[in-house]
Amino acid sequence: QVQLVESGGGLAQAGGSLRLSCAASGSIFSFDAMEWYRQAPGKQRELVASISSGGSTYYRDSVKGRFTISRDNAKNTVYLKMNRLKPEDTAVYYCHAVKQTVVTSYDYWGQGTQVTVSS
């Protein structure tokens, strides 16, 4: 059984920083992609950042230059460093891990961690 365990969420003031961590336990394989999504009240869940097994990264435009995604393959852990936080970053943040095969894919979700940014 694969579980994604998140930590690091909480309260921050505008302009502050937080660092989220997500550790995958129980996996017998490495993930092709590890990602962070977020969902704000009344909005759809959106991809924030993604990182491949080779280290290629993607960021949505609204967080470019402020957020940094990284991973430690030995620990099967993904991080999201969030700098210069804005109130609009307030959301539940979810870790997502994907394993691709030639015929199918497997994915797993974390439980979500609340990030609240006050003005």
VENJODA-V913304 format. One record per residue. N is the residue number from 1. RES is the residue in one letter. SS is DSSP state (2 for helix, 1 for strand, 0 for the rest). PHI is phi in whole degrees, 0 to 359 (999 if undefined). PSI is psi in radians with two decimals (NA if undefined). Layout:
[[N/RES/SS/PHI/PSI] [N/RES/SS/PHI/PSI]]
This chain:
[[1/Q/0/999/2.23] [2/V/0/265/2.31] [3/Q/1/230/2.45] [4/L/1/253/2.10] [5/V/1/249/2.04] [6/E/1/258/2.66] [7/S/1/206/2.86] [8/G/0/105/-0.16] [9/G/0/289/2.92] [10/G/1/158/-2.69] [11/L/1/259/2.48] [12/A/1/212/2.70] [13/Q/1/270/2.72] [14/A/0/307/2.33] [15/G/0/91/-0.17] [16/G/0/275/-3.01] [17/S/0/224/2.64] [18/L/1/218/2.70] [19/R/1/233/2.04] [20/L/1/266/2.53] [21/S/1/232/2.57] [22/C/1/218/2.03] [23/A/1/251/2.25] [24/A/1/268/2.14] [25/S/1/245/2.65] [26/G/0/81/0.09] [27/S/0/272/2.50] [28/I/0/250/0.27] [29/F/0/214/2.80] [30/S/0/272/2.67] [31/F/0/268/2.44] [32/D/0/288/-0.55] [33/A/1/215/2.47] [34/M/1/233/2.40] [35/E/1/220/2.80] [36/W/1/239/2.23] [37/Y/1/248/2.88] [38/R/1/215/2.70] [39/Q/1/220/2.03] [40/A/0/268/2.75] [41/P/0/305/2.29] [42/G/0/76/0.10] [43/K/0/237/2.82] [44/Q/0/286/2.68] [45/R/0/293/2.35] [46/E/1/231/2.57] [47/L/1/286/2.23] [48/V/1/265/-0.88] [49/A/1/202/2.69] [50/S/1/217/2.60] [51/I/1/220/2.33] [52/S/1/275/3.00] [53/S/0/298/-0.47] [54/G/0/272/-0.06] [55/G/0/99/0.03] [56/S/0/290/2.43] [57/T/1/238/2.73] [58/Y/1/222/2.44] [59/Y/1/227/2.46] [60/R/0/290/2.68] [61/D/2/303/-0.65] [62/S/2/292/-0.26] [63/V/2/245/-0.06] [64/K/0/301/2.35] [65/G/0/86/-0.22] [66/R/0/246/-0.65] [67/F/1/253/2.59] [68/T/1/226/2.17] [69/I/1/260/2.48] [70/S/1/211/2.89] [71/R/1/216/2.66] [72/D/1/244/1.77] [73/N/0/295/-0.60] [74/A/0/297/-0.58] [75/K/0/262/-0.05] [76/N/0/51/0.84] [77/T/1/233/2.44] [78/V/1/240/2.53] [79/Y/1/236/2.69] [80/L/1/225/1.88] [81/K/1/271/2.12] [82/M/1/245/2.00] [83/N/0/248/2.78] [84/R/0/48/0.92] [85/L/0/298/2.58] [86/K/0/238/2.70] [87/P/2/305/-0.57] [88/E/2/290/-0.13] [89/D/2/280/-0.15] [90/T/0/300/2.17] [91/A/1/183/2.96] [92/V/1/272/2.19] [93/Y/1/259/2.32] [94/Y/1/240/2.35] [95/C/1/275/2.46] [96/H/1/221/2.29] [97/A/1/234/2.43] [98/V/1/232/2.36] [99/K/1/239/2.11] [100/Q/1/261/2.47] [101/T/0/235/3.06] [102/V/0/293/-0.41] [103/V/0/244/-0.29] [104/T/0/200/-3.09] [105/S/1/220/2.73] [106/Y/1/234/2.45] [107/D/1/218/2.71] [108/Y/1/221/2.56] [109/W/1/239/2.49] [110/G/0/281/3.04] [111/Q/0/281/-0.26] [112/G/0/94/2.50] [113/T/1/224/2.35] [114/Q/1/282/2.29] [115/V/1/241/2.13] [116/T/1/237/2.19] [117/V/1/243/2.09] [118/S/1/264/2.64] [119/S/0/271/NA]]
